[in-house]
């Protein structure tokens, strides 16, 4: 009986993550972050503007430090962030499930 009470407390303490919600949050933060970084660089207009950020074009096809590229980058970063967030949620839930068993 004491073991059941302890198990119930552990189940309450270890929250399960909803992978879909985590994916949406990570995707939104990633997409808005890359969009904002690109826009800030476009507004600054200095020499060699966005030289380092431009390298993301090697991974995100079509991304450039331009206004259209900011939107393309948003989409790519959203999906990359969503994949990372979803993966974290799935792995966490599996590890927590093993721990609870």
C-alpha positions as CSV (number, residue, x, y, z in Angstrom):
1,X,0.0,0.0,0.0
2,X,2.8,2.4,0.8
3,X,4.4,1.6,-2.5
4,X,1.2,2.5,-4.3
5,X,1.0,5.9,-2.5
6,X,4.7,6.5,-3.4
7,X,4.0,5.6,-7.1
8,X,1.1,8.0,-7.2
9,X,3.2,10.8,-5.9
10,X,5.9,10.1,-8.4
11,X,3.3,10.1,-11.2
12,X,2.1,13.5,-10.1
13,X,5.6,14.9,-9.8
14,X,6.7,13.8,-13.3
15,X,4.6,15.7,-15.8
16,X,4.2,14.4,-19.3
17,X,5.0,16.7,-22.1
18,X,2.7,17.1,-25.0
19,X,5.1,16.8,-28.0
20,X,2.8,18.6,-30.4
21,X,2.5,21.7,-28.1
22,X,6.3,21.7,-27.5
23,X,6.8,21.5,-31.3
24,X,4.6,24.5,-31.8
25,X,6.4,26.5,-29.2
26,X,9.9,25.7,-30.4
27,X,8.9,26.2,-34.0
28,X,7.3,29.6,-33.3
29,X,10.3,30.8,-31.3
30,X,12.8,29.6,-33.9
31,X,10.8,31.0,-36.9
32,X,10.2,34.4,-35.2
33,X,13.8,34.5,-34.0
34,X,15.3,34.0,-37.5
35,X,12.8,36.4,-39.1
36,X,13.7,39.1,-36.5
37,X,17.4,38.6,-36.9
38,X,17.1,38.9,-40.7
39,X,14.9,42.0,-40.5
40,X,17.2,43.7,-38.0
41,X,20.2,43.1,-40.3
42,X,18.2,44.5,-43.2
43,X,17.3,47.6,-41.3
44,X,20.9,48.2,-40.1
45,X,22.4,48.2,-43.6
46,X,26.1,48.1,-42.8
47,X,29.1,46.7,-44.7
48,X,28.9,43.0,-45.1
49,X,25.4,42.9,-43.6
50,X,24.4,39.4,-42.6
51,X,27.6,37.6,-43.9
52,X,27.4,35.0,-41.1
53,X,23.6,34.6,-41.2
54,X,23.8,34.2,-44.9
55,X,25.5,30.8,-44.3
56,X,22.2,29.4,-43.2
57,X,21.3,29.3,-46.9
58,X,23.5,26.2,-47.1
59,X,21.0,24.4,-44.9
60,X,17.7,26.3,-45.5
61,X,17.2,26.2,-49.3
62,X,16.2,29.6,-50.6
63,X,17.2,31.5,-47.5
64,X,19.0,34.8,-48.0
65,X,19.4,38.0,-45.9
66,X,16.6,39.7,-47.9
67,X,13.0,40.5,-47.3
68,X,11.7,37.4,-49.2
69,X,14.5,35.4,-47.5
70,X,13.2,36.5,-44.1
71,X,9.9,34.8,-44.8
72,X,11.5,31.7,-46.3
73,X,13.8,31.5,-43.3
74,X,10.8,31.8,-41.0
75,X,9.2,28.7,-42.6
76,X,12.5,26.7,-42.5
77,X,13.3,27.7,-38.9
78,X,9.7,26.9,-37.8
79,X,9.9,23.4,-39.1
80,X,13.5,22.8,-37.8
81,X,12.5,24.1,-34.4
82,X,9.3,22.1,-34.4
83,X,11.2,18.9,-35.2
84,X,13.6,19.6,-32.3
85,X,10.7,20.4,-29.9
86,X,8.7,17.3,-30.9
87,X,11.8,15.1,-30.5
88,X,12.5,16.5,-27.0
89,X,8.9,15.8,-26.0
90,X,9.0,12.2,-27.3
91,X,12.3,11.4,-25.8
92,X,11.4,13.0,-22.4
93,X,8.1,11.1,-22.3
94,X,9.8,7.8,-23.1
95,X,12.5,8.3,-20.5
96,X,9.8,9.3,-17.9
97,X,7.8,6.3,-18.8
98,X,10.7,4.0,-18.3
99,X,11.4,5.7,-15.0
100,X,7.9,5.2,-13.8
101,X,7.7,1.5,-14.8
